[in-house]
Amino acid sequence: MIAIKKENDQFIFEVKGLHKLWAFKNKITVSVENVVGVQYAGTEMPSAQLGLRMPGTHIPFIIKAGTYYYLKGKKVFWDVVKSANCIIVDLKDSSYNQLVIEVENPEAAMKLLHG
């Protein structure tokens, strides 16, 4: 699970609890101007093409967490257990191209990210 907060001109995506172990990450900081889109993923785990997991955890239908590298240099951070609470954050000029994350309240998270 990810908690999102805004401090000045940055969003801080803080990895909570045991997810830190699964995702091999504590937090991701992104400039507000680098968030170009956010959408609710729906009730099913977003599909993803095969990628190279470095580092991370993947147990099919249970958890997908960590950094994944895809073709054409796309780098995506995943942290999803309960897909019903999953949002997708599109980024530009950041170390990640996209964040696919589980949040406590998708509607509130999307409202915060949209500004």
C-alpha positions in Angstrom: 0.0 0.0 0.0 1.2 3.5 -0.8 0.4 6.7 1.1 0.6 9.9 -1.0 1.3 13.3 0.4 2.2 16.7 -1.2 5.0 18.8 0.1 5.6 22.1 -1.6 6.1 21.2 -5.3 6.6 17.4 -4.8 4.5 14.3 -4.3 5.9 11.7 -2.0 4.7 8.2 -2.5 5.5 6.4 0.7 5.5 2.6 0.7 3.8 1.3 3.9 4.3 -1.8 6.1 5.6 -5.1 4.7 5.2 -3.7 1.2 8.7 -2.1 1.7 10.1 -5.6 1.8 8.2 -6.8 -1.3 8.8 -3.7 -3.4 12.4 -3.1 -2.2 11.6 0.6 -1.9 10.7 3.0 1.0 9.4 6.0 -1.0 9.4 7.7 -4.4 9.5 11.5 -4.8 8.2 13.1 -7.9 7.9 16.7 -8.9 4.3 17.9 -9.2 4.9 19.0 -12.8 6.1 15.5 -13.8 2.7 13.9 -13.1 1.0 13.9 -16.5 -2.0 11.7 -15.8 -3.7 9.5 -13.2 -6.5 6.9 -13.7 -8.4 4.4 -11.7 -7.3 0.9 -12.7 -10.6 -0.8 -11.9 -11.3 -4.0 -10.0 -8.9 -6.3 -11.9 -5.1 -6.2 -11.7 -3.9 -4.1 -14.6 -2.4 -6.4 -17.3 1.2 -5.9 -18.1 3.5 -7.4 -20.7 6.4 -9.4 -19.6 9.1 -7.4 -18.0 12.3 -7.8 -16.2 11.8 -7.5 -12.4 14.7 -5.8 -10.7 14.2 -5.9 -7.7 10.7 -7.0 -6.7 8.2 -9.6 -5.9 5.6 -11.3 -8.1 3.2 -14.0 -7.0 0.5 -14.4 -9.7 -2.9 -13.2 -8.6 -1.6 -12.2 -5.2 1.1 -9.5 -5.4 3.1 -7.6 -7.9 5.6 -5.2 -6.3 8.9 -3.6 -7.3 10.6 -2.1 -10.3 10.0 -3.6 -13.7 11.8 -2.8 -16.9 9.9 -3.2 -20.2 10.8 -2.9 -23.9 11.8 0.5 -25.3 13.3 1.5 -21.9 10.0 1.8 -20.0 10.5 1.6 -16.2 7.4 1.0 -14.0 7.0 0.8 -10.3 4.3 -1.6 -9.1 2.9 -2.1 -5.6 -0.5 -3.9 -5.9 -2.2 -6.5 -3.7 -5.8 -5.4 -3.7 -6.5 -4.4 -7.3 -9.8 -2.7 -6.3 -7.7 0.1 -4.8 -5.2 0.4 -7.7 -4.4 3.6 -9.6 -2.0 4.3 -12.5 0.1 7.4 -12.4 1.8 8.5 -15.7 5.0 10.4 -15.3 7.4 12.4 -17.5 11.0 13.3 -16.9 11.2 11.1 -13.9 13.1 8.0 -13.0 9.9 6.0 -13.6 7.5 6.2 -16.6 4.6 5.0 -14.6 3.5 4.0 -11.1 0.9 1.2 -10.7 0.0 1.4 -7.0 -2.5 0.4 -4.4 -3.8 3.2 -2.3 -6.2 3.3 0.6 -8.7 5.6 -1.1 -8.3 5.8 -4.9 -10.8 8.7 -5.3 -8.9 10.8 -2.7 -5.5 9.9 -4.2 -6.6 10.9 -7.7 -8.1 14.2 -6.5 -4.8 15.0 -4.7 -2.7 14.1 -7.8 -4.9 16.1 -10.2 -4.4 19.2 -8.0 
